[in-house]
Amino acid sequence: MPRVSMDQLKALGAQVLVKNGMSEEDARYVAEIATTTEAAGVHTHGAVMFGYLDGVLGNGWDPTADPPVIKEKGATALIDCEGCVSHLAMRKASALAVKKAKEHGVAMIAIRNGTWMGGLGSFVLPLVRRGFFVQLWAQSRACKDSAPYGGIDARFSTNPVGVGFPTGGEPVVADFSTAIMSMGKATRLVKEGRKAPAPCFFDKEGNVTDDPQKMKDGGAMFLMGGEVNGHKGYAFAMWAEALTAMAGGKTNNPALEQRQTINLTVIDPDAFEGMEPYLAEMDRFVGHVKSSRLCEGVTEIRLPGERFLKQLADSEQNGVELDPDMFEGLNGLAETHGLEPLQVLG
């Protein structure tokens, strides 16, 4: 597959967004997040953002709008993103959360009525690298993705969550759906004509299947935990919906226009025992975890997010690996806007 430099991918993405009316500063921020996501191997939520925003900016979404803070109290705040780009609301929420966490020890910021943000891990990582604990929940209100535990009909989006915390070495960053997989992954299986590695879906009659196409024909996907332990994903998915309602957003309702609600929690370890003893204990614990005997065929114990970070480091050094269709699509965007196309490395 073709590889392109991260700088080249960021530049193209930013230029496309500027062509859509976004300021250069804002465009660079959005392009940084999308490129980091792509570079870390989350191809369903990375560079695809450039084409997505190229389609929605100016079509009900203002590329210059500054999402306002409409309510603020102590360690909390509420941002209304209606008509604004969620990435820019998330930038504001992150800065506000850091300020409040340093003052109060913990902060919670909600963003309602936003556009699709893509992968959550790329928003979590910068905060974790500054030494904070982070929890980021997302809900999409008009999606018909996952059925409640014991049910057949879709009543949830995939309601993803991103969490992260520092260690003495690389941080832990996890980004996953409360559904059994992301919708991007399910869509990719359909596109490639592949089945899931295990039964992950219902057809419209409630029959369990490994065929993702059945979900597109009136079926649904399991929540995290699947057929046996799906009550656990169900609880997390309900939590995401409750956070949405708390923020004044709309819980799942496919009759409404698509919007995304976000809830960000940031915790400062210095408000508790302090960073130094925390890191000392985590160093010991990480060593304890990695000392586990290995199952047959396993070569190492990885921490959550370790593959994400290794792939990101590889992309920084050797370029971002793009799917051929994505490469062609991005160069199609470049042609549409009169920009220089991406060039394959080496």
C-alpha positions as CSV (number, residue, x, y, z in Angstrom):
1,M,0.0,0.0,0.0
2,P,1.2,3.5,-0.7
3,R,2.9,5.5,2.1
4,V,3.0,9.3,2.3
5,S,4.7,11.5,4.9
6,M,2.6,12.7,7.9
7,D,3.5,16.3,7.1
8,Q,2.2,16.0,3.5
9,L,-1.0,14.4,4.7
10,K,-1.6,17.1,7.3
11,A,-0.8,19.8,4.8
12,L,-3.3,18.4,2.2
13,G,-6.0,18.0,4.8
14,A,-5.5,21.5,6.2
15,Q,-5.5,23.0,2.6
16,V,-8.8,21.2,1.8
17,L,-10.4,22.7,5.0
18,V,-9.1,26.2,4.2
19,K,-10.7,25.9,0.8
20,N,-13.9,25.2,2.6
21,G,-13.6,28.4,4.6
22,M,-11.9,27.3,7.8
23,S,-9.1,29.5,9.2
24,E,-5.5,28.2,8.8
25,E,-5.1,27.7,12.5
26,D,-8.3,25.7,12.9
27,A,-7.6,23.7,9.8
28,R,-4.2,22.7,11.0
29,Y,-5.7,21.5,14.3
30,V,-8.3,19.4,12.6
31,A,-5.8,18.0,10.1
32,E,-3.4,17.1,13.0
33,I,-6.1,15.1,14.7
34,A,-7.2,13.3,11.6
35,T,-3.7,12.6,10.4
36,T,-2.7,11.2,13.9
37,T,-5.7,8.9,13.8
38,E,-4.8,7.6,10.3
39,A,-1.1,7.3,11.2
40,A,-2.0,5.2,14.3
41,G,-3.7,2.7,12.0
42,V,-7.3,3.7,12.7
43,H,-8.1,4.0,9.0
44,T,-11.9,4.0,9.4
45,H,-11.7,7.3,11.5
46,G,-8.6,9.1,10.2
47,A,-8.0,10.7,6.8
48,V,-11.6,9.9,5.8
49,M,-12.4,13.0,7.9
50,F,-11.1,15.3,5.2
51,G,-13.7,14.0,2.7
52,Y,-16.4,14.0,5.3
53,L,-15.9,17.7,6.3
54,D,-15.5,18.6,2.6
55,G,-19.1,17.4,2.3
56,V,-20.7,19.0,5.3
57,L,-18.9,22.4,5.7
58,G,-21.1,25.1,4.3
59,N,-24.0,22.7,4.2
60,G,-25.5,23.6,7.6
61,W,-22.1,23.7,9.3
62,D,-20.2,26.9,9.6
63,P,-16.4,26.5,9.2
64,T,-15.7,29.7,11.0
65,A,-18.1,29.3,13.9
66,D,-16.7,29.4,17.4
67,P,-18.7,26.9,19.6
68,P,-19.9,28.9,22.7
69,V,-19.7,27.9,26.3
70,I,-23.3,28.3,27.4
71,K,-23.0,27.2,31.0
72,E,-20.2,27.0,33.5
73,K,-20.1,26.1,37.1
74,G,-17.0,25.1,39.2
75,A,-15.3,22.2,37.6
76,T,-17.9,21.7,34.9
77,A,-18.9,23.5,31.6
78,L,-21.3,22.9,28.7
79,I,-20.5,23.8,25.1
80,D,-23.2,23.9,22.4
81,C,-21.7,22.9,19.0
82,E,-24.8,23.4,16.9
83,G,-23.6,24.6,13.5
84,C,-20.0,24.3,14.5
85,V,-17.3,21.7,13.9
86,S,-16.8,19.3,16.9
87,H,-13.0,19.3,16.6
88,L,-13.0,23.0,17.5
89,A,-15.4,22.5,20.4
90,M,-13.1,19.7,21.6
91,R,-10.1,21.9,21.4
92,K,-11.9,24.5,23.6
93,A,-13.1,21.7,25.9
94,S,-9.6,20.3,26.4
95,A,-8.1,23.7,27.3
96,L,-11.0,24.4,29.7
97,A,-10.7,21.0,31.2
98,V,-7.0,21.3,31.9
99,K,-7.5,24.7,33.5
100,K,-10.3,23.4,35.7
101,A,-8.6,20.2,36.6
102,K,-5.5,22.1,37.8
103,E,-7.8,24.2,40.0
104,H,-10.3,21.6,41.2
105,G,-8.4,18.3,40.7
106,V,-11.1,17.1,38.2
107,A,-13.1,18.6,35.4
108,M,-16.0,17.5,33.3
109,I,-16.9,19.3,30.0
110,A,-19.9,18.3,27.8
111,I,-20.3,19.2,24.1
112,R,-23.7,18.7,22.5
113,N,-25.0,18.9,19.0
114,G,-21.7,18.5,17.1
115,T,-20.4,16.9,13.9
116,W,-18.7,13.6,13.8
117,M,-15.3,13.7,15.5
118,G,-13.8,10.5,14.2
119,G,-11.3,8.6,16.4
120,L,-11.3,9.5,20.1
121,G,-7.8,8.3,20.9
122,S,-6.1,11.2,19.1
123,F,-7.9,13.7,21.4
124,V,-7.1,11.7,24.5
125,L,-3.4,11.2,23.8
126,P,-2.2,14.9,24.0
127,L,-3.9,15.3,27.4
128,V,-2.5,12.0,28.8
129,R,1.0,13.0,27.6
130,R,0.6,16.1,29.8
131,G,0.1,13.9,32.8
132,F,-3.7,13.8,33.1
133,F,-6.2,10.9,33.4
134,V,-8.8,11.2,30.6
135,Q,-12.2,9.7,29.9
136,L,-14.0,10.7,26.7
137,W,-17.5,9.4,25.8
138,A,-19.3,10.0,22.5
139,Q,-22.9,9.3,21.3
140,S,-24.5,9.7,17.9
141,R,-28.2,10.3,18.0
142,A,-29.5,9.2,14.7
143,C,-27.6,5.9,14.1
144,K,-29.3,2.5,14.0
145,D,-26.3,0.3,15.0
146,S,-26.7,-1.8,18.2
147,A,-29.6,-3.6,19.8
148,P,-30.2,-3.6,23.6
149,Y,-29.1,-6.8,25.4
150,G,-31.9,-9.3,24.8
151,G,-33.4,-7.3,21.9
152,I,-33.2,-7.4,18.1
153,D,-33.9,-3.8,16.9
154,A,-31.1,-1.2,16.9
155,R,-31.5,1.4,19.6
156,F,-28.0,2.7,20.0
157,S,-25.1,4.1,17.9
158,T,-21.8,2.4,18.6
159,N,-21.3,4.9,21.5
160,P,-17.5,4.8,21.7
161,V,-15.3,5.7,24.7
162,G,-11.7,6.7,24.9
163,V,-9.7,6.5,28.1
164,G,-6.1,7.1,29.0
165,F,-3.6,7.6,31.8
166,P,0.2,8.1,32.1
167,T,2.7,5.5,33.2
168,G,6.4,5.7,33.8
169,G,6.9,4.8,30.1
170,E,4.5,5.2,27.2
171,P,0.9,6.1,28.3
172,V,-2.0,3.8,28.2
173,V,-4.6,4.9,25.6
174,A,-7.7,2.9,24.7
175,D,-10.4,3.8,22.2
176,F,-13.2,1.3,21.6
177,S,-16.9,1.1,21.0
178,T,-19.5,0.0,23.5
179,A,-20.7,-2.0,20.5
180,I,-18.8,-5.2,19.6
181,M,-17.0,-3.2,16.9
182,S,-17.0,0.3,15.4
183,M,-19.4,1.1,12.5
184,G,-16.4,2.0,10.4
185,K,-15.0,-1.6,10.9
186,A,-18.4,-3.2,10.1
187,T,-18.7,-1.0,7.0
188,R,-15.2,-2.0,5.9
189,L,-16.1,-5.7,6.2
190,V,-19.1,-5.1,4.0
191,K,-17.0,-3.2,1.4
192,E,-14.4,-6.0,1.3
193,G,-17.0,-8.8,1.2
194,R,-15.7,-10.3,4.4
195,K,-17.4,-11.9,7.3
196,A,-16.7,-11.2,11.0
197,P,-14.4,-13.6,12.9
198,A,-17.3,-14.6,15.1
199,P,-21.1,-14.0,15.1
200,C,-21.4,-10.3,15.8
201,F,-24.8,-9.4,14.2
202,F,-28.5,-10.1,14.0
203,D,-30.5,-10.2,10.8
204,K,-33.9,-8.5,10.8
205,E,-35.5,-11.6,12.2
206,G,-33.1,-11.8,15.2
207,N,-31.0,-14.7,13.9
208,V,-27.3,-14.5,14.9
209,T,-24.9,-14.2,12.0
210,D,-21.3,-13.3,11.2
211,D,-22.4,-11.5,8.0
212,P,-22.2,-7.7,8.5
213,Q,-24.4,-7.2,5.4
214,K,-27.4,-8.4,7.5
215,M,-27.1,-5.3,9.7
216,K,-27.5,-3.1,6.6
217,D,-30.7,-5.0,5.7
218,G,-32.6,-4.2,8.9
219,G,-30.5,-6.1,11.4
220,A,-28.2,-4.8,14.2
221,M,-24.8,-5.6,15.8
222,F,-24.2,-6.9,19.3
223,L,-23.0,-4.6,22.1
224,M,-19.6,-5.2,23.6
225,G,-19.6,-8.6,25.2
226,G,-21.6,-10.2,22.5
227,E,-24.3,-12.8,22.9
228,V,-23.0,-14.0,26.3
229,N,-21.8,-10.8,28.1
230,G,-23.5,-8.1,26.1
231,H,-25.2,-6.8,29.3
232,K,-21.8,-5.1,30.1
233,G,-21.7,-3.2,26.8
234,Y,-25.4,-2.4,27.3
235,A,-24.6,-0.7,30.6
236,F,-21.8,1.4,29.0
237,A,-24.0,2.3,26.0
238,M,-26.8,3.4,28.4
239,W,-24.2,5.5,30.4
240,A,-23.3,7.3,27.1
241,E,-27.0,8.1,26.4
242,A,-27.5,9.3,30.0
243,L,-24.5,11.7,29.7
244,T,-26.1,13.0,26.5
245,A,-29.4,13.7,28.1
246,M,-27.6,15.4,31.0
247,A,-25.9,17.7,28.6
248,G,-29.3,18.6,27.0
249,G,-28.6,16.6,23.9
250,K,-30.9,14.1,22.3
251,T,-30.7,10.4,23.1
252,N,-30.9,7.9,20.2
253,N,-33.7,8.9,17.8
254,P,-33.2,8.0,14.1
255,A,-36.1,10.4,13.3
256,L,-33.8,13.4,14.1
257,E,-30.9,14.8,12.2
258,Q,-27.5,13.3,13.0
259,R,-25.6,15.0,15.8
260,Q,-22.9,13.9,18.2
261,T,-22.6,14.6,21.9
262,I,-19.3,14.4,23.8
263,N,-18.4,14.2,27.5
264,L,-14.8,14.8,28.5
265,T,-13.5,14.2,32.0
266,V,-9.9,15.2,33.0
267,I,-8.3,14.3,36.3
268,D,-5.1,15.8,37.7
269,P,-3.1,13.1,39.7
270,D,-1.5,15.9,41.7
271,A,-4.8,16.4,43.5
272,F,-4.4,13.0,45.1
273,E,-1.2,11.3,46.2
274,G,0.9,13.1,43.6
275,M,2.6,12.2,40.3
276,E,5.9,10.9,41.7
277,P,4.4,8.1,43.9
278,Y,1.8,7.4,41.3
279,L,4.4,6.8,38.5
280,A,6.6,4.7,40.9
281,E,3.6,2.4,41.6
282,M,2.6,2.2,38.0
283,D,6.1,1.3,36.9
284,R,6.0,-1.6,39.3
285,F,2.6,-2.6,38.2
286,V,3.3,-2.5,34.5
287,G,6.3,-4.8,35.1
288,H,4.1,-7.1,37.1
289,V,1.5,-7.2,34.2
290,K,4.1,-7.9,31.5
291,S,5.7,-10.6,33.6
292,S,2.7,-12.9,33.0
293,R,3.3,-16.2,31.3
294,L,2.3,-16.1,27.6
295,C,-0.4,-18.1,25.9
296,E,0.7,-20.3,23.0
297,G,1.4,-18.2,20.0
298,V,1.7,-14.9,21.9
299,T,5.1,-13.2,21.8
300,E,4.5,-10.3,24.3
301,I,2.0,-8.8,26.7
302,R,1.0,-5.4,25.3
303,L,-0.6,-2.6,27.3
304,P,-3.9,-1.1,25.9
305,G,-3.0,1.3,23.2
306,E,0.6,0.0,22.7
307,R,-0.1,-1.0,19.1
308,F,-1.7,2.4,18.5
309,L,1.5,4.2,19.7
310,K,3.9,1.8,17.9
311,Q,2.0,2.3,14.6
312,L,2.0,6.1,15.2
313,A,5.8,6.1,15.8
314,D,6.3,3.9,12.6
315,S,4.3,6.3,10.6
316,E,6.2,9.3,11.9
317,Q,9.4,7.6,10.8
318,N,8.4,5.8,7.6
319,G,5.3,7.5,6.4
320,V,1.5,6.8,6.8
321,E,0.3,3.7,5.0
322,L,-2.9,4.5,3.1
323,D,-5.5,2.2,1.5
324,P,-5.2,2.6,-2.3
325,D,-8.9,3.8,-2.4
326,M,-8.1,6.4,0.3
327,F,-5.0,7.5,-1.6
328,E,-7.0,8.0,-4.8
329,G,-9.9,9.7,-2.9
330,L,-7.5,12.2,-1.2
331,N,-5.9,13.0,-4.5
332,G,-9.4,13.4,-6.0
333,L,-10.0,16.0,-3.3
334,A,-6.7,17.7,-4.2
335,E,-7.7,17.9,-7.8
336,T,-11.2,19.2,-7.0
337,H,-9.6,22.1,-5.0
338,G,-6.6,22.7,-7.3
339,L,-4.1,21.4,-4.8
340,E,-0.9,19.5,-5.1
341,P,-1.6,15.7,-5.0
342,L,0.0,13.4,-2.4
343,Q,3.3,11.8,-3.5
344,V,4.2,8.2,-2.6
345,L,7.4,8.0,-0.5
346,G,10.4,6.1,-1.9
